[in-house]
Amino acid sequence: MQLKEHEYVRQTLERYTGSALESFCDHLLITNFKRYQQRFLERTGGDYSEGNFRVVHAADINCSMIDFGIGSPQAALLINCLAYLDQLKSIIMLGMCGGIDDTLEIGDFLVPTAAIRGEGTSRHYLPPEFPAIPASSVNLYCIGAVKKLGRTPRCGIVYTTDRRLWEFDQTFIDYLHRQRILAIEMELGTLFSVAYKYELPIGSIMLVSDMPLKSRGIKGKALHEKIYLDHMDLHLDIAQNAVVSLDGNWEEVAGKLHFEW
């Protein structure tokens, strides 16, 4: 007998994570950096499993972290599957982005208010005229967590692309400048769109890992390593702080989310 959609999707999540659905915590951090997920495991002593994705369940803080890889198709698959978790409360994306606005610096933290859908995956979930926006109720806690740890969050519009090597396309670069794009990355437009379709509370805390349009600003191997050493632990501190605050104030957050969809 053919599987029904909800059965197939739930089984897909179990296959892709190597984890039973019952193991997932109420709050999820998602990332596309294996080292973030490994550090989260070291910090929390949680339960680790893997399939195509890698997951750590840290029951003590009611938070699971999933490393889903890179790109919009992977991002859409993950959110589509998470929509079938019965107890899911919030999702926060921890990623890196390239700074476009000249006022940004490497090491800044962004809490994007919207993403331009420059990828192709989100069209399978929402019509092209729909904006890609996070849940503002979750974003407020992301902003608060950045401030609590002594940093000033930047907020604005990011561009989501499915083109990895764009840095030498001057026509595209001119477009980014004209539209006052804050930063560029590869998943948020899809994550926000699919989460909107399934009414999942999602936010993001992004780290500016390079300034690709500045002289010598493209992230090479040396800068790549330095980013982890200098900023990864603070990024995780901010994320875990946001999760703890969301969990502790969930009744209030849930009441506000009711009016976002």
N, C-alpha and C positions, 0 to 999 in steps of 0.2 A: 504493500500500500504506500502511495506517495506521501512524503512528509508534508505537513502543513508549514506555512511560512514561519510561524513563531517557533515551531520545533526545530526547523532547519537552522534558523538564525542562532538559536540558543546552543545548538550542537556545534555550530561553526565557532562561536566564541570559546567553547570548551576545547575544541580541537586546536584553535590558533594560540591559545594560552597554555594548554596542558593543565588547566585548572578547573575544578568543579565550580559551577555557578554559585554554590552556597558559600564558597570561600571569599567571594568579593565583598569588600567593605562598602560602606555607604558613600564614601567620598573617593574620587579617583584623581590622581595626578597622571597625566599622559605626557610622553616625551618621545623624541626620536634620537636620543643619545644614550647608547648603552652604558657609558660611564656614569651618567646620572642615575640610572637604575641600579647599577652596582653599588654606588655610594649610598643610595637610599637603603639598600639591603644591609650594608655595613652599619648604618646609623640605627636602624630599627630592629635588626635581628628578625625580620619577618620571614614568612614562608615563600620560597622561590619556586617557580615552575616556568616552563617554556614550551612553545611550539614554534610557529612562525613569529609570534610575538613573545616577549618575555614579561613576566609579572611578578611583583612582590606584594604580598598581603601583610600589612602591618596592623593587626587587630588592635593593638594597644592604643593606637591613635585613630582607629576607624578609617584607615586610608590604604588603598591599593595603588600601586604605580605600575603602569604599562609602558613598555618601550615598543612602539609599533613600526619603527623604521622611518623611511623618508618618502614624502610625496602624498599628493591628494588622493589617489586611489586607496592607498593603505589607510589614510585618515578617515575616508568615508566608510570603508568597511568596518573600522573599529567603532565609530559612533553608531552606525546602523546596528551593530551587534549589541552595544551597550544599552541601546534603547529597550532591550528585552530583559534587562535586569530589573527585578521587582522592587528592590530596595534602594536603587541608585538615587543619591541626593544631589551631588555636584560633580563637575568635571573641571579641572584646571589644566590647561596646556602649558608646559614648561618647554620653551623652545629658544632658538637663537635666530637673530635676524640681522640683515645688513642695513646699517643706517644710511638713509638718503638725505635727510635734513641736516644741513651743515652745523646746526646747533647741538646735535647729538655727539656723544663720545663713546668709545668702546668701554663697556662696563656699565652703561646706563640700563635702567630697567623700564620697559614699555608695558603699559596695560592698554592694548588697542581698543578703541571704541567701535571700530568697523574695519572691514577688509574688502578691498576691491577684488572681485571674482575674476582674476586673470587666468585661472586654470579652466579645465574643461569638465571636471568631475561633478561639480555642484549642479550643473544643468540637469542632471538625472534626478535631482531631488527638489529643486525649486526653479520656477521660471526665471529668465534672465533679468527681469526688472526688479526682482526681490533683492534687497540689501542683505549683506552678510554681517550680522551684528551678534555680539554675545548677550548673555543675560546680565542686565545692569546690576541686578541684586547680587550676583556673584562677583562682578567686576569691582563693586565697591569694597568688597573684602580683600580683593587682590590689591587694590590701591592702598587700603589701610595697612596691609601687611608690609608693603614696600616702605611706607612712611614710618611704621613702627620700628623698623630696623635701620632707621636713620638715613634713608635714601629718598630722593625726590622722584616720584614716578612721572614718566612722560605719557601722555594720552593723545590719541589721534588716529589717523587712517593709515593702514598698511596695505601693501599690494601683495596679493598671493599669485605667484607664477608657477607654471609647471615646466618652465624652461630653466635648467640649472645654470647654463653658461650664457649670461645675458650682458655681462659687464662691459663688452666692447661694442655693443649695438648703440650707437649714438642717437639714433632716432627714438629708441625706447627710453634711453636715459633722459632725453629732452622732455618726453612725455611725463616721466616721473617728476621732474622738476616743475613743469607747468601745473600739474595737479596738486602740488604741495604734499606729496606722499612722504610720510614720516620714515618708513622703513619697508623693506621687502623680505618676503619669506615664501614658504612653499606649501603651507597647510591651512592657515587660519580661515581663509575664505570658504574652504570646504568644511572644516570643523564647525564653523558657525552656522553654515547653511543646513547641514544635515541635522545638527542639534536643534535648530529652529523647527525643522519639519517634524521631528519627534518630540518636541517640547522638553528638551533636556537642558538643565541649567549649566551653562558653560561660560568660563572666563579664561583669561590667559595672562601669564606673566612672562614676557619675552626679554631676553638679554641681547643687547647690541654687541655682537661678536666681532664685527668689522665695519669699516667705513669704505666700501669698495670704490666710491667715486672720488675719494681723496688720494693724493699722491702716496703711493706705497700702502694704501689702505686695504687692499685685497688680502683676505685671510690665507696666508701660506702655512706651511707646516709648523714653523716656529710660533707664529701667533696662535695657531690652533691649540697647541699645547699650553701656551700661557693663559689662554682664556679659561681652561679647566682649572688650572692651578690658582688663578687669581679670583675667580668669580663663581665657580660651581657651588661651593659650600654655602655662600651667602644666598645664592639663588634658591637652593633647597631649604635654607632657613626661612626665607620669605614664604615659600610655598607651604611648608608645614605649618607656619604661623597662620596662614590664610585658612587652611583646612581646620585647624583647631578652633579658630574663631567662628567659621561657618557651622561647625558641628555644635558648638556651644550656644549658638544663637539661631539654630535651625528653625524653630517655630516662627520667629519673626521673619526670617528669610523666605520661608515657604509661603507666608501670608502675602509678601510682596510679589513673589513669582506668580501668584494667581492672576495678577493684573498685567503680566508681561506678554501673555499669549491670548 
